[in-house]
Structures are given as structure tokens and as C-alpha cells.
Amino acid sequence: MSITGGDVADLGRGLYAWLPPKRGWGLANCGLLVSPRGALWIDTPYDPVLGGQFLAESEKRLPDGVTIDRVIVTHANGDHFWGAGVLPDAEIIATREAREHIHYEPTPKQQHALVAGSDPATPLGAYLNRHFGDFDWSGTEPVQPTTYFTGELELTLGEYAVQLSALPPAHTTGDLIVHLPAQRAVFSGDIIFSSTAEQPGDHPIHWAGPLSNVIAACEQVLATGAEVIVPGHGPVLDPAGVREHIGYLSYVRERAHALHAAGVPAIEAARRVIGEGRYPALGLAERLVVTIGSEYRHLDGSELPGVLQVMSDVAALAHESERGPSGGEPE
């Protein structure tokens, strides 16, 4: 693979964040909490190669005799979930509602076959190969949670409390946040995709919504009083960074509602929001197709299309953008 390594940030009191070396599809932040009595992961990398790299970094920080025996999954997207296979004996904890999203996504082997078998001469094939071709799920078996919960669940790891809160549908059906009071930290999963002036990120993508639920989840993160927020993707934030992200979400929501009321189709609405250029530093603007499409479904009651159709629309808009406004080759 061309994706290797990741930075490990020491957040204090046995808490670490594994931060991938670059932005892009599938490169999720993960957490490690260590105590003399045990250790756990918060999310996993996308495939066994990256999972093995995170495991190697984790083991450097484990006391003698301590193993990682729990994995908390903030949501069931594969980039936070499929690497759990490198810990075959670990308890995997997710919300009961996450089952719905597990059934929506392809299995790892199905996704590997789709990427490997796609025609790179087509917009979808080129997009899948460019953004997912470095991952290897050829031997990855589906991962299933072993413990489901609804509402709230509090765990202990030695002296540390680990508070899990299930959320209404937001990024996916089945999101949760992890609050670590002793460390004054929250792992938000993909409720938050962060970006800073020093480390620009990517446009968020939200499969479930509505955006009002995503915003409410961000407010719930702030209500914990945490000083350190580890998003699903992008640099670690403070509360001010979360408030800036709420501003982004509110802007996208307002534009989606206005364009829906004007009768503008969802893909054209995404095209117009991109054209407004409010967030030029963010990458993967074509992902607004998904987020705005999700918001439209809550406004008009339309059905969720299959993931392949959604990704075809994303790839088509990316291809169109690359060709430039004149329809020629990228400048």
C-alpha cells in the first residue's frame, strides 16, 4: 500500500489518538485508552494492513501483560470498523441501530471486488481506483459487533470512566460518541469532520441525517465540557473548532432547504453549493452530493438509493469538476 503509518498524539492520562498521515476517503482517526488493567480501541482503520500498523503502535504503549480486549465502534462505516479483525478476540461494542448501516454497505470482499473490477475508463471506476485502490480487503471477513446497546452505556477501564452515548440518525443510523471525563476528551466519530487553517480537511459526508441531528450531536459534544475533541477525520479540535464546524453544517443545511424549496434537484443543488466557494480549502467537494441528497430525502420523503448509485453520482460530479467549466480536460 502507498498509505503507511500515522501520527500518534498523546492526549494524556493513557489516551492516544492515531491520526492518518493525510486526508482522503477512508483515512479515519482512531483512539487508544490504556490503563494498568486493560486497554481498548475507539474505532479501527479501514483494512488489515492499516489495522496492523495501528496495533503495532498501540502495543508500544501497553504495560506488560496488558492486551487490547475491547473495540468501541462509533458507527458502522467500514473505515472505522473493518480493521477490528486484527483483534479477533476483542469485544466489539456498537449501538443496536448500527445493524441497519452494516446491512447497507457492501462486505469488505464485495467492496474489494468492486474496486478491483471497475473499469478505470469510466468516471466511477476511475474514482474508486483513485480513492480506494490502495486498500486491501481481499482476505477481510465481515466484522460483527459482539455487544449492542441503546441509549447510554458506561464502561470502566481501571480508574477511567468511558461514557458511550447513542445518537439519533445523523452521519449514519447508529452513531455514538465516546466521552472520557478524566481526560476531558470526546471521540465524535463522523459527526465531525474537522479542518483548520494549518491542516485543511475534506467536506463531510452524511448518509442518514437530517443535518439538524448532526448539529444537535455537535452541541451534545460541546455540552460534555470536553476540551479535546477527536473527530472522525481531520485534526484534533478544541470547542471553538467544533463551533466553527457547526457553522459549516448550518450553511449547508440552509442552502439545501432553500434550493429544495426552489425545486432544484439534489445533484444540481450540490453543484451550486460547490460553486458558491464558501469553503475552498476543503477537499472532496463532490461528497456534498451525498449530504445534500440525504437532506432532500428528509424534506420530500424519497427513498435512500443503493450505495453504488450514490457513489456513481459522486464520481460523475467529481469528473465534471475535473474537466472544468468548458467541458474540456482539467486545467
KATAJO-V566474 format. One record per helix or strand. SS is the DSSP state (2 for helix, 1 for strand). FROM is the first residue (numbers start at 0). TO is the last residue. If there is no record, write none. Layout:
SS&FROM&TO  SS&FROM&TO
This chain:
1&5&11  1&14&19  1&29&34  1&37&41  2&47&58  1&67&71  2&77&79  2&81&85  1&90&94  2&97&103  2&107&116  2&122&131  1&146&148  1&151&156  1&159&165  1&175&179  2&180&182  1&184&192  1&201&201  2&210&222  1&227&232  1&236&236  2&238&260  2&265&275  1&282&282  2&284&299  2&306&322
